Amino acid sequence: MSKKALIWISAVALVLVVGIATTLVLVKNNQDQEQDQAVAVTVPVALSAEKVSQKAKIGVVETLGSNAAEGSEWADAAQGARVAQHRFQMGGTTVELVTENDNGTSDGAKDAVHKLSEQGVSGIVMATSGDHTASGLDAARDSGIPVIQPYSSTDGSRDNVWSLAPSASDATQGVQKALGSHSKPVLIDGDGHAPGGINYADTISYKAGDDVQQIARRVADKTNPKDQAQSSADSVVISANASTEAAFVAALQQAKVNAPIVMTPEATSPEFQKSLKEKDGSPSGDLMTIGTNSFDSAALASDGHGRAMSAFLNGVRVLSQDPQAKNLTEDQEFSKVAQQADSRSHDAVVALVKGISRGGSAAPQDVADNLRTLTLGPSDGLAGSSLDFSRKDAATDPVLPVHSSTQQLGLRPAESSDQTLTWFSGTTR
């Protein structure tokens, strides 16, 4: 074949490759635009759902008490459920929320679910976390009641249980992304559930009563040795409950640890910020956690997700202006917890209401069956990740590094003295 012919064939092939690539990009862009166009330019605060009986009830399990109670860090975040209820009420759909306290114990979790079952709930938002929830999940399975866990991952062993939290594999990938080029993390393991699959340079176990300051000094010796050539760690991963993570952050700061700190998603709970302030820790610095883009900062985006988060935050403001509105346990005004009301508990309620609406039945097994056929997104009223209930880890958005900032967005009714930081996911920073 002549040289001229080869050149001509190569040119044609190049044109075809570029054409195919351009077509693929255009198709992808069109799909993204169609998704965004499905969400109104201004998302209404009111939500609607057809064929929902006025007797429909949704249960909420939360853990009340001191931060020593397992799962109590999510009690204020759970108030997002009240926002969802009010948004549906504004749209003409009445749903009763029934709340039970599990006290952070296995017996408490089981009793809470039994009480909710006796009251005829169609589904349960398990707005707590920790090993103690297993007995509650077993009780829900035995009663045939579907459960959504906004703050705790699922092990996949039970039917009709879905999670909105990062799965174990997603958590590992999220931490690896957050660590970036740092290849020698030291792990502080305070709960026995640290992300696996990561090559930790060292692991320091912590249990209640151990000296946090002493452990922080050990970490400082590893990350900031006098002879930098002797450095055995270049970053820190903390896996513990929110108050313990806050205590370690404050101690590491006091020990002059300058290495990046990556925490498990417990850091996104309101308790982390409150405890960090109590421990005289600073919200500034290189603090990271992981999660889907379910934080207030998502409202800064101009896409469908951003508009849906803005609608949720508008709902928070509307409800906080109602002097008659109460928190889930009806022992204080909603305005007192408006700063902490979270999008994930809100989305769990939205999903359960859509499950009732799908078939017009509030019977728990019918709701579970309907949920398995649902895929939901911003146009359905979700403020956080899109959800696909054909999978037990229902959140479909990517788990990303989430960075702390002292920037106050002004998107909630009034700034709280405990609201010292804002989380920005990798897509909004």
Buried (B, 14 or more C-beta within 10 A) or exposed (E): EEEEEEEEEEEEEEEEEEEEEEEEEEEEEEEEEEBBEEBEEEBBBBBBBEEBBEEBBBBBBBBBEEBEBBBBBBBBBBBBBBBBBBBBBBBEBEBBBBBBBBBBBBEBBBBBBBBBBEEBBBBBBBBBBBBBBBBBBBBBBEBBBBBBBBBBBBEEEBEBBBBBBBBBBBBBBBBBBBBEEBEBBBBBBBBEBBBEEBEBBBEBEBEEEEEBBEBBBBBBBBBBEEEEEEBEBBBBBBBBBBBBBBBBBBBBBBBEBEBBBBBBBBBBBBBBBBBBBBBEBBBEBEBBBBBBBBBBBBBBBEBBBBBBBBBBBBBBBBBBEEEEBBBBBEEEBBBBBBBBBBBBBBBBBBBBBBBBBBBEBBEBBBBBBBBBEBEBBBBBBBBBBBBBBEBBBBBBBBBBBBBBBEEEBEBBBEEBEBBBBBBBBBBBE
